[in-house]
């Protein structure tokens, strides 16, 4: 995502001829887009993206369960496991 934002900023600065970016070649300005494509390809191939999605879903599930238990006046799962030990 950072590469994409950097690329968009570079293209805007190059197009509007602002600052030192105006003197750079278009190839140099477009490098962040190639890096973004490379990163996304690696992240998808290595399973990084899928692991991040699963982690977020598990966090949302835990928060939802904690909210429901607190609304019912029950102990949350962390306190219950500490109590059993």
N, C-alpha and C positions, 0 to 999 in steps of 0.2 A: 504494500500500500504506500509505503514511504517513497519507493522508487517511482510509482505512478504520480504522486503529488509533485515530486521533484521534477519529473519530466514535464508535467503540465505547466509548472512555474517556469521552467527553462524555455518551453515553446512560447509562452506568453511574453517573456522578456525578450526573446529573439525576434518575435514577430513585431513587437512594439519598439524594437531597437533601443532598449533601456539598459544602461550600465555596460559592464564589460562583456556580458553575454552577447551583445549585438555583434561583437567582433569574432565570436566563435563560429566554427563551421556548423552546419546543420547536423552533420554526422555526430559531432560531439554533444550537441544538445539532445539528440535522440537516444543516446546511450542508456539513460535511465529506463526507457521503455523496454529495451532489450534485456536489461537486468531484471526488470519486473517479470517478464515472460520466463526468464531462466529460473527465477525464484519460485514462481507458481508451478512450473513444471516439476522442479525438484520436490516442492512441498506435497504435491499430489502423488508423485511417484513413491515417495518415502512413507506415505501414510500420515505425515505430520498434520495435514488439514483435518483428516478424519478423527485423529486423536483429540485435537482441539475441540471439535464439535461434540464429541462424546463427553469431554471434561465439562464443557459448558452445560450440556443437558443434565449431567449428574449434579452439578451445583444448583441448577434451577430446581431439580427434583428435591434435593435436600432442603433448600429454602422453603419450598412449598409445603413439605411435610412438617418442618419446624413451625411454620405459620399456622397450619391446621391444628397441630398439637397445642400450641399456645392459646389458640382461640377456644379450644376445648378445655383448657386448664390442666392439661396433662404435662408431665415432664417431657423434655425433649430427649432424643435418643442418646445424646452424649451424657446427660445427667443420669439417665437410667442405667447405662452401662457402668458408670462409675459407682453407682449405688450397689449394683450386684456384686462387685468385686470385693 
